[in-house]
């Protein structure tokens, strides 16, 4: 058997896809439980905040996805610096898509008045931070080396 190099780009995207699926997998049963067995709160006073979060979550996700396209134009990863990672929301947070998914779920929980969906959002966030984000972080360090390590020193927030 020949040792083949790992396609790091594909592997990192697989980890991202799995981490995003945690949110989907937890949201679907939470929605079903909320509809058929409502454990809801009257959050009418928070409805404007819920609607704002329903807008901000996907907006942050789209901003992050557009900002990450910057790397597709890079021909030589050896020429990267920490600043090359600081585009769009990545200037402030290392994993903005996860924050966007969390905001989206919390907004949905508020709009539906569902404590179950809110709990599912918290569980998804914890699973992502304990399981998937460390994997992604180590893959990025392995792929980009010191420039990414330096970026992590500047942008510490990884909500």
C-alpha positions in Angstrom: 0.0 0.0 0.0 1.4 3.4 -1.0 1.1 6.3 1.4 -0.7 9.1 -0.3 -0.7 12.6 1.0 -3.9 13.8 2.6 -5.8 16.2 0.5 -5.9 18.8 3.3 -8.4 21.1 1.5 -10.9 18.2 1.1 -10.3 17.0 4.7 -10.9 20.5 6.2 -14.1 20.9 4.2 -15.3 17.4 5.4 -14.7 18.5 9.0 -16.6 21.7 8.4 -19.5 19.9 6.7 -19.7 17.5 9.7 -19.7 20.3 12.2 -22.4 22.2 10.3 -24.5 19.0 10.2 -24.5 18.9 14.1 -26.6 22.1 13.9 -29.0 20.5 11.4 -29.2 17.2 13.1 -30.1 18.9 16.4 -32.4 21.4 14.9 -34.7 19.0 13.2 -35.7 17.0 16.3 -35.9 20.2 18.3 -38.4 21.6 15.8 -40.5 18.4 15.9 -40.5 18.4 19.7 -41.4 22.1 19.7 -44.3 21.5 17.4 -45.8 18.3 18.8 -44.7 18.7 22.4 -44.4 22.4 23.0 -42.2 23.4 25.9 -42.4 27.0 25.0 -42.1 30.3 26.6 -43.9 33.5 25.8 -41.0 35.5 24.3 -43.2 38.0 22.5 -41.2 40.9 24.0 -38.0 39.4 22.5 -39.5 38.9 19.0 -37.6 41.8 17.5 -34.3 40.4 18.8 -35.2 37.0 17.4 -36.0 38.5 14.0 -32.7 40.4 14.0 -30.8 37.2 14.9 -32.6 35.3 12.1 -31.2 38.0 9.7 -27.8 38.3 11.3 -27.0 34.6 11.4 -27.3 33.9 7.7 -25.7 37.3 6.9 -22.6 36.4 8.9 -22.5 33.0 7.3 -22.6 34.5 3.8 -20.0 37.2 4.7 -17.7 34.5 6.0 -18.2 32.3 2.9 -17.5 35.2 0.6 -14.4 36.3 2.6 -13.0 32.8 2.5 -13.0 32.9 -1.3 -9.8 35.0 -0.9 -7.8 31.8 -0.4 -8.9 30.4 -3.7 -6.9 33.1 -5.5 -3.7 32.3 -3.6 -1.3 30.4 -5.7 1.5 29.8 -3.2 0.6 29.2 0.4 4.2 29.7 1.4 3.8 33.4 0.7 0.9 33.8 3.3 1.2 36.0 6.3 -1.2 36.3 9.3 -2.8 39.3 7.7 -3.9 37.1 4.7 -6.3 35.3 7.1 -7.9 38.6 8.2 -10.6 39.2 5.7 -14.2 40.0 6.5 -15.4 38.6 9.8 -12.2 36.6 10.1 -10.6 39.9 11.4 -12.6 39.5 14.5 -13.4 35.8 15.0 -11.8 32.6 13.7 -15.0 30.6 13.1 -17.7 33.0 12.1 -19.8 30.5 10.3 -20.3 28.6 13.6 -21.4 31.8 15.3 -23.8 32.5 12.4 -25.4 29.1 12.8 -25.7 29.6 16.5 -27.3 33.0 16.0 -29.7 31.6 13.5 -30.8 28.8 15.9 -31.2 31.2 18.8 -33.2 33.5 16.6 -35.4 30.6 15.6 -35.8 29.6 19.2 -36.9 33.1 20.2 -39.3 33.5 17.3 -40.9 30.1 18.0 -40.7 30.7 21.8 -39.0 27.3 22.0 -36.8 26.4 24.9 -36.0 23.1 23.2 -34.5 24.8 20.2 -32.5 27.1 22.4 -31.1 24.1 24.2 -30.3 22.4 20.9 -28.4 25.5 19.8 -26.3 25.4 23.0 -25.6 21.7 22.6 -24.6 22.2 19.0 -22.3 25.0 19.9 -20.6 23.0 22.7 -20.2 19.9 20.4 -18.7 22.1 17.7 -16.2 23.7 20.1 -15.2 20.5 21.8 -15.1 18.2 18.8 -14.9 19.9 15.4 -13.2 23.3 15.9 -10.0 21.8 17.5 -9.7 19.4 14.5 -10.2 22.2 12.0 -7.7 24.4 13.9 -5.0 21.7 13.9 -5.6 21.0 10.2 -5.2 24.7 9.4 -2.0 24.9 11.5 -0.7 21.8 9.7 -1.6 23.3 6.3 -0.5 26.9 6.7 2.0 26.6 9.6 3.4 29.8 11.2 1.2 32.3 9.3 -1.9 30.6 10.8 -0.3 30.3 14.2 0.4 34.0 14.1 -3.2 34.7 13.0 -4.4 32.7 16.0 -2.3 34.9 18.3 -4.0 38.0 16.9 -7.5 36.7 16.5 -8.1 34.7 19.7 -11.9 34.8 19.6 -13.3 31.5 18.4 -16.9 31.6 19.4 
